[in-house]
């Protein structure tokens, strides 16, 4: 398994070039991140794909698997990002759609709930090397749980 992961890692390194770090139309990035909800104190892990459909504008669908104290919980978000700066450090504002699924007792007759709402937030992408960058985001989700959370992880340009 380690050899496979290392081979995939090396494959992606050779695909990248330094121009893929910009916010120009047609560029894309793969994100992996950790999430921490400040209100409910639930950690999570997730990933997403960011695509720049116009200069300084990107769409990013992402999926987060949360680790509540009881049951299962996951979240899907589709966010529109507007980058206000370009270069090694890129600041953006985001807004989008969010849907959260919650099951309080996955092995029995529990309560399954589905929440839909909006996301708003601010984030930054900081280039660490030509092939990887640090991605951070502070977001508010308006659905019934009304979670304020922080994402931090890595983004790999394609």
Order of alpha helices (4+ residues) and beta strands (2+ residues): alpha-beta-beta-beta-beta-beta-beta-beta-beta
